[in-house]
Amino acid sequence: MSREYCIKKRTKGKHLRYPDRQKLEWYIRENQHLSRKKRKSPRELWIEGPGYVFSNEFGEHISYWKLTKHFKNVLTSIGIEKRRFHDLRHTYAVSALRSGDDVKTVQANLGHHSAAFTLDIYGHVTDSMRQESAARMEAFIATLKKA
């Protein structure tokens, strides 16, 4: 019993029929070879632009909506409730300040016009930081008394 393999040709919608597997495999390999020749390397397709943090595969601007959609899909896949993409910025700022980065560095990284603006937004962190600072100062003074 002979099997017939069928491939739909995209250009005219006709079906190409191949009576045996060897001819079908040859056809597939030949098309893959031709498409590799036609395909440009990623370096040739990459657009040198302003250096977006998030870009598409060609270095072009990616829309807010597309980025948000992918972000929400990732959150859903790892079981995290809904969050805004912008929340990552706040998470970074709070984490940076808590880990000991100075306000001027965080201000520069966030692109804020002044350190005061950064502190106005993320000032809620300073209460815990104040307590940690007092504990560090107390430990420092204790080492001075021993000397």
ABEGO torsion letter per residue (X at the ends): XBBBBBBBBAAAGBBBBBABAAAAAAAAAAAAAAAAAABBBAAAABBBBAGBABBBAAGBBBBAAAAAAAAAAAAAAAGBBBBBAAAAAAAAAAAAAAAGBBAAAAAAAAGBABAAAAAAAAAAAAAAAAAAAAAAAAAAAAAAAAX
